[in-house]
């Protein structure tokens, strides 16, 4: 069934072309405004600048600065896919190493992805579904969240959508030209994240099928053009790796390391450096590990990597819109079922969800790695909502109610099962940045947020008391130290700090007692003579 036939058979396709364009531009404008508003709201946040050593966003930033400065080659084989840092380097070369300009560019790129999703949806589902999907993507918080960091996910999402749109709009009357375009987009997408190459056989099959009725020679030539252009686009990275890196890596040299991270005996399923050996592929342990990662892919929780979505969402209301992965997974699966009659023309989308998702499960799961899957699930979710409206208009009330209730219940279960966990290290990262910037108030505030979730963490209480004293909040620091003493008992250093603070706050009896106890527990302390003097002549006497 052609896209045109699908549109004509849809009773909801009643909008005129000018109306459709108006609604589309409204969605694009709303999406861009949402992204810019979020970007502005993050300007003062410690994570806005790439200051964390060793993290991807810092690595990309430093790499891009070197490229902008004229160092166009990389020392050794590319460890990560090179397209994003080279694009970032080009931006820096034109505008200077400004993170803000790069992030504004990513906001526009994210908005362009909304437009691409509309084009994909219009071709495969019709205008109503396409507009619904565009509005949903425009206002879904996960996209501006990642676009606000110097990470490749916005570029990857854009290129993957461009590839899917090109396959959907493939023109059999211009077979080689469209095959070249699809191959070029697949190559570019692979230079941004290589696992998209799992779609290479899908592209070959789709081109062959789209030219049904044409000569075998033409079909072979078009498929060959697609294959050739894909690898010609990738070839600069391969040549660099072979000639400079002395490695036969097609795009990046981190395949084995990523496999080890995701498939060792002590792998968590996410990004975590394991200490034990790799699990044999033909073993029950390997199967259990893959099932664990499959569940991590399916669940609503955004598995953190570099940044934690829920840490920022606690403070930023723009991320609180209830459009989460679990919602789109439930409604997207319902949309797949409801549109199964058109499965022939939807084959690229099915293949993308299945193969790209499997490529993530094969290694490890992070929230940002599954971002490129969101738009396709959003599109199927929009198809589900459109089908519900169609059934309601046709007075098929029971079918409409079931089509809405079942995914709603599944989405609710997924969302309610989301722990929204913020791991301690993500608070510590913000504190580290505040320390680098000399922002003692910011460090104290972040430690206080961490303490809300981890109230019995001695290290956090100790650091918070330190920063509270530095910022003149001595009474609050004393309260934290009291709490710490109840947790760890009479630790010498805690007794010392609590005793000195008691003296400053006008509680000499308790302060001197704590200092005496400190000397009893640590009689050889380097400051023992000073403390004895303070006990004999406390401040204020």
Secondary structure, DSSP 8 states (H G I E B T S, - for coil): --HHHHHHT-TT----HHHHHHHHHHHHHHHHHHHHHHHHHTTTSGGGS--STTSHHHHHHHHHHHHHTT--S-SSS-SS-SHHHHHHHHHHHHH-S-HHHHHHHHHHHHHHHHHHHHHHHHHHT-HHHHHHHHHHHHT-HHHHHHHTSS-THHHHHHHHHHHHHHHHT--GGGHHHHHHHHHHHHHHHHHH-GGGGGGHHHHHHHHHHHTTTS-HHHHHHHHHHHHHHHHHHHHHHHHHHHHTS----SS-S-HHHHHHHHSBTT--SSS----S-B--SSSHHHHHHHHHHHHHHHSSS---SSS-HHHHHTT-GGG-SS--HHHHHHHHHHHHHHTGGGTTTTHHHHHIIIIIHHHHHTS---TGGGHHHHHHHHHHHHHHHHHHHHHHHTT-HHHHHHHHHHHHHHHHHHHHT------HHHHHHHHHHHHHHT-HHHHHHHHHHHHHH-TT-HHHHHHHHHHHHHTT-HHHHHHHHHHHHHHH-S-HHHHHHHHHHHHHTT-HHHHHHHHHHHHHH-TT-TTHHHHHHHHHT-TT-
